[in-house]
Amino acid sequence: GVQLFFIISGFLITGILLDERERAEATASDRRAVLKAFYIRRFLRIFPLFYGTLFLGYALGHPDVLASIKWHVTYLSNFLFAWRGEYLGDVSHFWSLAVEEQFYFFWPLLMLFLPRKYLVHFIVACIFVGPAFRFVLIFVLNANEVAVNVLPFSSLDSLAGGALLALLHRKLLRDVIRPSKMHWIIGLCTLSGILWVLLRTIIPMPDHLQSEALYVGRVLLVPGLMAIVWLFAKRLPGRVGAMLVSRP
């Protein structure tokens, strides 16, 4: 569920930034003003509710908040959980918000100021960084499973995968991927998701291969989730599609 959220986030945030960049270039506007406006919107959307929740938990003496407040206010709770090798009760879910804020720290700068000819190469490279980073954690550093899950670069393939979908959705990859080939690509991504389901729920995995299963499972999961997001972004046909785009 969290990886699906990251793909959607990468898709939406990158799309917003690309649209704002195109608008700024068309009107010869200062992209720094676009960056400032983006951060103001993020601040208003996230900070009041997040810090209000933390303040309330702290004021009421919630033990999980008291034990880790400084990590949350600095959006570093994912590093705390990675270091401890375990989550922390009622504040465990804050790791995903920490990753999201760390993503916001550098991604808007790159999407707004990186030369256009490098955008696709950079995003594709980021997709490969995620599996490479997890490989090092699992098989080289023998890191705990929590660290493999919550450190920022561990989810970079999901975030960048969503960004790649944003490029596709705006037809910015027509010279790289022909539209006629998209159904084959989506089919392969869907197959990847099916294989993940088989690996996690049906095929028994011996104990000595648990690390390998964890690694391969995450590699298979991301393309499958990307296929889901793409199909919904393009709007499913028929009654199901009509229902899903209705306001209620």
C-alpha positions in Angstrom: 0.0 0.0 0.0 2.8 2.5 0.9 4.7 1.7 -2.4 1.5 2.3 -4.3 1.2 5.7 -2.5 4.7 6.5 -3.5 4.1 5.7 -7.1 0.9 7.9 -7.1 2.9 10.7 -5.3 5.7 10.5 -7.9 3.2 10.6 -10.7 1.2 13.6 -9.3 4.1 15.7 -7.9 6.2 15.3 -11.1 3.2 16.1 -13.2 2.6 19.3 -11.3 6.2 20.3 -11.5 6.4 19.6 -15.3 3.3 21.6 -15.9 4.5 24.5 -13.9 7.9 24.3 -15.6 6.3 24.4 -19.0 4.1 27.3 -18.0 7.2 29.2 -16.7 9.1 28.6 -19.8 6.3 29.7 -22.0 5.9 33.0 -20.2 9.6 33.5 -19.4 8.8 33.4 -15.7 11.3 32.8 -12.9 11.3 29.1 -12.0 12.5 30.0 -8.6 9.0 31.6 -8.0 7.5 28.3 -9.1 9.7 26.4 -6.6 8.7 28.8 -3.8 5.0 28.4 -4.6 5.3 24.6 -4.7 6.9 24.5 -1.2 4.3 26.9 0.2 1.6 24.5 -1.1 3.3 21.5 0.4 3.8 23.4 3.7 0.1 24.3 4.0 -1.0 20.8 3.0 1.2 18.8 5.4 2.8 20.8 8.2 -0.3 22.1 10.1 -2.0 18.7 10.4 1.3 16.8 11.0 2.7 19.1 13.7 -0.7 19.5 15.2 -1.0 15.7 15.6 2.5 15.6 17.2 1.7 18.5 19.5 -1.5 16.9 20.7 0.2 13.5 21.2 3.0 15.2 23.1 0.6 17.3 25.2 -1.4 14.2 26.1 1.8 12.4 27.1 1.5 9.6 24.5 4.5 7.4 25.2 5.4 6.6 21.6 5.4 10.4 20.8 7.4 11.3 23.9 10.0 8.6 23.1 10.7 9.8 19.5 9.4 13.4 19.1 12.7 14.9 17.9 12.9 12.4 15.1 9.4 13.2 13.9 9.6 17.0 14.0 12.8 16.8 11.8 11.2 14.2 9.4 13.9 11.6 10.3 11.7 8.9 11.9 12.6 6.5 9.1 16.2 6.6 10.1 15.3 6.0 13.7 13.3 2.9 12.8 16.1 1.7 10.5 18.7 2.1 13.2 16.5 0.3 15.8 15.4 -2.4 13.4 11.8 -2.1 14.5 8.8 0.2 14.3 7.4 2.2 17.2 3.8 1.6 18.0 1.3 4.3 17.1 3.9 6.5 15.3 5.2 3.8 13.0 3.4 5.1 9.9 5.3 8.4 10.1 8.3 6.8 8.3 6.4 7.1 5.0 5.8 10.8 5.5 9.5 11.2 6.3 10.4 9.6 3.0 7.9 11.8 1.2 9.4 15.0 2.8 13.0 13.8 1.9 11.7 13.3 -1.6 10.4 16.8 -1.7 13.7 18.2 -0.6 15.5 17.5 -3.9 13.0 16.3 -6.5 11.4 19.7 -7.3 14.8 21.3 -7.8 15.7 18.6 -10.4 12.4 18.6 -12.2 12.4 22.4 -12.5 16.1 23.1 -13.3 17.6 19.9 -14.8 18.0 20.4 -18.6 15.2 18.7 -20.4 17.5 16.4 -22.4 18.6 14.8 -19.1 15.2 14.4 -17.4 14.3 10.9 -18.8 17.8 9.6 -18.2 17.8 10.8 -14.6 14.4 9.4 -13.8 15.2 6.0 -15.3 18.5 6.0 -13.4 16.6 6.6 -10.2 14.3 3.6 -10.9 17.5 1.4 -10.9 18.9 3.1 -7.8 16.1 1.6 -5.6 16.8 -2.1 -6.4 20.6 -1.5 -6.3 20.3 0.2 -2.9 18.2 -2.6 -1.5 20.6 -5.2 -2.9 23.5 -3.6 -1.0 21.5 -3.4 2.2 20.3 -7.0 2.0 23.3 -8.9 0.6 26.3 -6.7 1.4 25.5 -5.0 4.7 23.1 -7.6 6.0 20.8 -4.8 7.1 17.5 -5.5 9.0 14.3 -5.7 7.1 12.9 -2.5 8.5 15.9 -0.6 7.2 15.4 -2.2 3.8 11.9 -0.9 3.8 12.1 2.6 5.3 15.3 4.3 4.1 14.7 6.9 1.5 16.6 5.4 -1.5 14.8 2.0 -0.8 11.6 3.5 -2.3 13.2 5.6 -5.0 12.1 3.2 -7.7 8.5 3.6 -6.7 8.7 7.4 -6.6 10.7 7.6 -9.8 8.4 5.0 -11.4 5.5 7.3 -10.8 7.5 10.2 -12.3 8.1 8.1 -15.4 4.4 7.6 -15.7 3.9 11.4 -15.5 6.3 11.7 -18.5 4.3 9.1 -20.4 1.0 10.6 -19.5 2.1 14.0 -21.0 3.4 12.2 -24.2 7.0 13.3 -23.4 8.4 9.9 -24.3 6.9 9.5 -27.8 10.4 9.4 -29.3 11.4 6.6 -26.9 8.3 4.5 -26.5 5.8 4.1 -29.3 2.2 4.3 -28.2 1.5 1.0 -30.1 3.9 -0.7 -27.8 2.3 0.5 -24.6 -0.1 -2.5 -24.3 2.9 -4.9 -24.4 4.7 -2.9 -21.7 1.6 -2.7 -19.5 1.1 -6.5 -20.0 4.6 -7.2 -18.9 4.2 -4.9 -15.8 1.0 -6.7 -15.0 2.7 -10.1 -15.3 5.3 -8.8 -12.9 2.6 -7.9 -10.3 1.1 -11.4 -10.7 4.4 -13.0 -10.1 4.8 -10.9 -7.0 1.4 -12.2 -5.7 2.5 -15.8 -6.4 5.8 -15.3 -4.7 4.3 -13.7 -1.6 1.1 -15.8 -1.1 1.2 -19.1 -3.0 4.8 -20.4 -3.6 6.4 -21.6 -0.3 9.8 -20.1 0.2 12.4 -22.0 2.3 13.9 -20.1 5.2 17.3 -19.8 3.7 15.9 -18.0 0.7 13.9 -15.4 2.6 16.3 -12.6 1.8 16.2 -13.4 -1.9 12.4 -13.6 -1.8 12.3 -10.2 -0.1 14.5 -8.7 -2.8 12.9 -10.2 -5.8 9.4 -9.5 -4.4 10.1 -5.8 -4.2 11.6 -5.7 -7.7 8.4 -7.4 -9.1 6.0 -5.3 -7.1 6.8 -1.9 -8.4 6.1 -2.6 -12.2 2.8 -4.2 -11.2 1.7 -1.2 -9.2 2.9 1.1 -12.0 0.5 -0.8 -14.4 -2.4 -0.2 -12.0 -1.7 3.5 -11.7 -1.3 3.9 -15.5 -4.6 2.2 -16.2 -6.4 4.4 -13.8 -4.6 7.5 -15.0 -5.7 6.7 -18.6 -9.2 6.0 -17.3 -10.6 2.5 -17.5 -13.3 2.0 -20.2 -16.9 1.1 -19.7 -19.1 1.3 -16.6 -16.2 0.6 -14.2 -14.2 3.6 -15.6 -17.3 5.8 -15.5 -17.9 4.9 -11.8 -14.3 5.6 -10.8 -14.2 9.1 -12.3 -17.6 10.1 -10.9 -17.4 12.7 -8.2 -19.0 10.7 -5.4 
